Amino acid sequence: MKTIIDIARAAGVAKSTVSRYLNGGSVSEETREKIESIIKQHNYVPNTFAQSLKAKKTSIIGTIVPRLDSFAVSQTLMGIDDELRDRQHQLLISSANQDMNREIEAIYDLARQKISGLLFMAAVITERHLKAIRDCKVPAVVIGQRHASLHSVVHDDFHAGYIVGKHILDKGHRRIAYLGVTEQDNAVGVMRKDGFKKALAEYDGREVRYYESGFQMGAAVKAAERLLDDWTPSIVVCATDNIALGVMRAAFLRRIPIPAGLSVTGFGGYEVTEIIHPALTTVKYHYKRAGQLAAENIIALVNREPVEMVTVLDCQIIDRESVDNLQGRSI
């Protein structure tokens, strides 16, 4: 038996009676016992997703992510899923494949499926995003970016950039390349770099050049090759761990030893950065915790409870093997 119509026929009652029973409504004791007996006999499992779509208020939280092949995204989703399950909510995921038009479409698509709240991770928040959220009339929380009009859960990217800058300068590096990303991404492309620049301003006698890469490792390898053709820094500070891995690959292909020939740092704290040799110096971000907090906040907003506009997570530098200590040496 696959549907409540089958259960209703077997019990000799109306479909609406079975539906009322499954949704906790009032039915007679005799009818209740009859329906329960048939359900147990045939191992019937109600379609909770379909039930929630029919209800006026659902327990479904829609989540839009830029891509699925990302450590940061997967860890954030794990945190969201854990928290939603603990609070008897369901997670519905849509991947935009780093396409802004697909992000906008996904907001409307999820709203048509009667989500009660929306979480989304986006590199940039435009007026089109804001209009779609207003049109759909569901509470929303952004993860990883700030916007004055939306609740958000963010990592302290400015401080992360600052502590990386302090760390490499304290290690004696003065010929520095920064391999960043597009400034359309405010968190990764602007805030991390601005924090880094603040640290540089506190030191004299340093030379810094700025370059840009895509997020994918293949793009990072090509960007690193262009950088190394252009200049010979003592260190490359990379805006993400993925970019740092691309730089390490480019250095390996040129037989440049790390860290003796070139030091490298990243941001993120991806698991692979601890396994590779040399292990990557990076900044640890708490992606799973960000997902948990975002889930907590969206449920609170759905229940019309007060929530801070911005929730900020801290980060820590992880000093490993990929940064050479040049203190006391001529560079």
Protein Blocks (a to p, Z undefined) as FASTA:
>chain_A
ZZfklmmmmnopafklmmmmmnopacdfklmmmmmmmmmmnopacdfklmmmmpmbdcbd
cdddfbfbbfklmmmmmmmmmmmmmnopacddddekhpaklmmmmmmmmmmnopabdcdd
dfbdcfklmmmmmmnopacddehiacfkbccddddfklmmmmmmmmmmmnopabdcdddd
dfklmmlmmmmmmmmmmmmmmpghiacddddddfbfklmmmmmmmmmmmpccfbdcdfbf
klmmmmmmmmmmnopacfkloccddehjpaklmmpccddddddddfklmmmmmmmmmmmm
mnopacdfbdcddddddddfkbccfehiaZZ
